[in-house]
Amino acid sequence: MITFQPVAEEAKPDYGIVRKMAEKMREMGMNGLAVTVESLVEHSEWTRDEVKRFAPEAADLAKSMSVVDRRAA
């Protein structure tokens, strides 16, 4: 029988912020805004440290989401 053990909260990555940031990046890009650390801080609730920490992964996700959208169209 397969059993699962719970993962400690501190060990779980925060994928929620990455996905939200990726969606915000796409929204800003579609509205003609340059997506920079400063612009993300200005147009969101995230701190500069959060943006610097999660932006690289969020940018990759945003690009992937855009490629999927283009292929579906």
C-alpha positions in Angstrom: 0.0 0.0 0.0 1.2 3.5 -0.8 1.2 6.0 1.9 2.0 9.8 1.7 3.8 11.7 4.4 2.9 15.4 4.9 5.6 17.9 3.9 6.4 20.6 6.4 5.0 24.0 5.5 8.5 25.7 5.4 9.6 23.1 2.9 6.8 23.8 0.4 7.7 26.3 -2.3 5.4 29.2 -2.7 4.1 28.5 -6.2 1.1 30.8 -5.7 3.2 34.0 -5.8 5.1 32.7 -8.8 1.9 32.1 -10.8 0.4 35.4 -9.7 3.5 37.3 -10.6 3.7 35.5 -14.0 0.1 36.5 -14.7 0.8 40.1 -13.7 3.8 40.1 -16.0 1.7 39.0 -18.9 -1.0 41.5 -18.1 1.5 44.3 -18.0 3.2 43.2 -21.2 -0.2 43.0 -23.0 -0.9 46.6 -21.9 2.4 47.8 -23.3 4.1 48.3 -20.0 7.8 47.4 -19.5 8.1 44.6 -16.9 11.0 45.5 -14.6 11.5 45.1 -10.9 10.5 48.7 -10.3 7.3 48.4 -12.4 6.3 45.2 -10.7 6.7 46.7 -7.3 4.8 49.8 -8.4 1.9 47.9 -10.0 1.5 45.1 -7.4 1.4 44.3 -3.7 4.9 42.7 -3.7 8.0 44.0 -2.1 11.2 44.6 -4.0 12.7 41.6 -2.2 9.8 39.3 -3.2 10.1 40.5 -6.8 13.8 39.9 -7.0 13.4 36.4 -5.4 10.5 35.2 -7.6 10.7 37.2 -10.8 13.1 34.9 -12.7 10.9 31.8 -12.2 7.8 33.9 -12.8 9.3 35.3 -16.1 10.0 31.7 -17.3 6.4 30.7 -16.4 5.0 33.7 -18.2 6.9 32.9 -21.3 5.7 29.3 -21.2 2.1 30.4 -20.7 2.4 32.7 -23.7 3.8 30.0 -25.9 0.9 27.7 -25.0 -1.6 30.5 -25.7 -0.1 31.1 -29.2 -0.2 27.4 -30.0 -3.8 27.1 -28.9 -4.9 30.0 -31.1 
